[in-house]
Amino acid sequence: MNFQRFFINFLIGGCCLAGRFLATAEVVIDINRGVMKPTQIAIPNFHGSTPLANDIAYVVARDLESSGLFTLINPQAYIQSFPSFATRPQFKDWHLIHAQILLHGNVTLAGDKIDVTFKVYDVISQQVLDQFSLSGRAKGWRQMAHMVADTVYTRVTGEKPYFNSRIVYIAETRKGKRRTKRLAIMDRDGANHKFLTRGNTLVITPRFSPVDQEITYFTYLEAVNARGRRSSRGGRIYRFNLQTGRTDAIGNVRGISFAPRYAPDGQSLIFSIVHKGISSIYTFDLRTRVMRRLTHENCIDTSPCYSPDGRRIVFNSDRGGSQQLYIMNADGTDVRRLSFGQGRFATPVWSPRGDWIAFTWLTPGDFYIGVMRPDGTGQRMIAKGYLVECPTWAPNGRVLMFTRQELNGKTHLYSIDVTGYNERPVPTPQEASDAAWSSLIQ
């Protein structure tokens, strides 16, 4: 097997397994969409002498609708008009069209400064739920729109916000049988898209730092001889600084390293290194440049991810005879098995809230995105598809994004509620895979 095929299979949990599968716990397959009744919301165009007023209202509406927890009422059904932002709502008019929430806003632009003021009304109680004012530079109007949507989302649902965040992912293009993989970044809704690498090297597994100013990723290097044949030059872990554009290699890591992730404090990385067919988990302190080995078994341990408090690590391993999920303390002690189902469990990632661990489950002919509690209970599958993999959590721990490879071989990103509700494609300009969600932008 050539190196490129090996490490791609390795990352998705396609390692060769020894022994027979263990089956001592039932895995619940529940991918039926939950029955949810979204909140009916009316969003008239925001007031203001600038075209940005309507643009902001549009982005807010799209954000809220995309969550699956809000249904937008068609503006053609509106009875009351608002001559000014000071106009009081006629709640009976909004009640007649079944609006439960009304969002009314005003935008002023002075030079390069923009001010956004808005009110959120509860139509049923005829009360102001929230009112807020935001100020900033005009070029940041989209971020302000996401902040408005986050405020409404949190005030109405009680959930933490997630719209004002970013996605880093691998953008893929094809030329014959060869694929070019570039690092790309965009807002959560696909806006402000930007390529971060040129595509002259193969990049995989990008991950945000907790403070969002850096991205870590793995680069696989190839050499081409005079006959055009490609051979491996190995690979390295890099950090990309989003403010400066500077790229730095991480230490002198020998062997093949994979799946780097930041610790919650952003001061160290955790990843796996393959040496002589054995994969072990290591940490690397970014301040002292000291690397430490955490696992010492004669097996394949990979895809480590810290808990939000940094005290525990979840990873996948074939140490028990089949590829399953395990959990251990941050110092490598007290290793315990989490999953016991048939098939292969891979790519675990801890929810920012600490209440769930998402993972990929591969069975003969079927592929799932699932979640389980940190004690291994409550396993359920929330998405199914051909080669679904690589889940990543929104900063509020309610929404997941994952990769799906279609039957035509093309890969795309999808998002889904943790309940298995509201699955929808994520817009990207070309094929996309292996996304990572940032924390909320402050």
Buried (B, 14 or more C-beta within 10 A) or exposed (E): EEBBEBBEEBBBBBBEBEEEBBEEEEBEBEBEBEEEEBBBBBBBBBBBEBEBBBBBBBBBBBBBBBBBBBBBBEEEEBEBEBEEBEEEBEBEBBBEBEBBBBBBBBBBBEEEEBBBBBBBBBBEEEEEBBEBEBEBEBEEBBBBBBBBBBBBBBBBBEBBBBBBBBBBBBBBEEEEEEBBBBBBBBBBBEEEBEEBBEBEBBBBBBBBBBEBEBBBBBBBEBEEEEEEEEEBEBBBBBBBEBEEEEBEEBBEBEBBBBBBBBBBEBBBBBBBBBEEEBBBBBBBBBEEEEBEEBBEBEBBBBBBBBBBEEEBBBBBBBBBEBBBBBBBEBEBEEBEBBBBBEBBBBBBBBBBBBBBBBBBBBBEEBBBBBBBEBEBEEBBBBBBBEBBBBBBBBBBBBBBBBBBBEEEEBBBBBBBBBBBBBBEEBEBEBBBBBBBBBBBBE
